[in-house]
Amino acid sequence: MKQTIFTKIWKFYVEGFKNLSSWGKQVWIVILVKLFIMFFILKLFFFPNYLKTNFSTDAQRSNHVLENLTQPHK
């Protein structure tokens, strides 16, 4: 059976993670926890959805984005 490039890449990483030492697995756990904190927890508290809270319709949101992209900053 012919393997695609994606199948080969997937098998490469799966085998690599299976053969990690306990130290390597702990490092990956720390990396995943840090990514979770950065992308989920911090986003909830420090990066509110500005467009949803300040504009009620999609047209208003798109106009605001268009104006900010096309006009130079003052």
N, C-alpha and C positions, 0 to 999 in steps of 0.2 A: 504494500500500500504506500502511495506517495504521500509524504508529509509536507505540509505547507510550511512556510517560513515562520508563521505565527505559532504553529504547533511545536516546532523546534525550539523557538524562544521560550515558550511556556514550559516545556520539559526541562530546558536548561535551568531556569529559575527554580522550578520545583525540586529538582535534584540538589541544587545548591542549598536551598533552605532545609532540606531533609538532613544534609550532612553538616549543618552548623554545630559548633560546640555549644555548650551551655552558656558560655560567655557571649557568644555571638547572638544567641536567642535573647539574652537579657538586653543586649544593646538594641536589638530590633524592637523589643517591648518598650524601651525608653523612647525610642524614636517615634513609635506609633502613638504613645501617650502624649508626647509633646505636640505632635501634629493635631491630635484631637483637641488639645487645649487651645492651640493657636487658631484653628479654623472653626471650631464650634463654640467654645466657651467665650473667647475674646470677641468674636463677632456678635454674639448676643448682647454683650454688655457695652462694648465700645464703638460698634459700627451699626447704628440703627439705620433702617431703611429710609433715607432722607426723602426720596421721591414719593414713596407711599404716604409718608406722614405730612408732607407739605403741599401735595397736589392731589386733587380728587379724581381727575380723569386721565386717561392715557394721552389724550391730546395735549393737556397742560404739561404733562411730564415730558413728552417728546419735544414740545416747544422750548422748554427750559433747557433740555440737553442740547438741542440744536443751537440755541443762543450762546450757551457756554462754550460750545466747540468752535463756533464760527467767529465770535467776537474776541478780540485780544483783551487780556486782563488790564484793568486800569491801574 
